Amino acid sequence: MDRRATDGGHAGLLNVIDLEATCWDGQPPPGEVSEIVEIGLAVVDLHARERVGRHRILVRPTRSRVSAFCTELTGITQAEADGGVSLAVACDTLVREHGAGARPWASWGDYDRKQFVRQCAADGVPYPFGHPAERAHTNAKAVFTEAHGLRRRPGMAQALEIAGLPLTGRHHRGVDDAWNIAALVLLLADRGAWPGSC
């Protein structure tokens, strides 16, 4: 649980989100599309410079199955995904319990934002982060790349190495990746490189 109010009233809170979605070693089977199966969330207090919340929402896919490749990558099984909530419930939870409509949010790259936009539109679910879709979102990968003067944008694991931070938990598990990305955000904030952190 967050140790701060969840109504978005705390100005220093940032939601760091990492999605895992159904995936395949190659093209998806006929009729299947990539769908969110896990929303990992780490809440960062930019004023206190600490991670104050860690959450995991499993989402039940409706137009795809969890492949063996996906399970090997993420650790998520079809049985686990079957026990998840609908995307509508997941998005409502983000808004009600984690201030998604009010708090800014970040992810590693733009994939997560685009996946939310695409799947919310396809499923007829209100986009949880406000409009326009880019307004409250920060691409942490782009900020890190610029702050470190890199020519190419690194993956999260490579960024942790560059920053001298450990990778905690399992890579490609949303809740763990969000926690690790949050550590990178805090490092950028300490350097004054995170938007609004000065």
Disulfide bonds with the S-S distance in Angstrom:
none
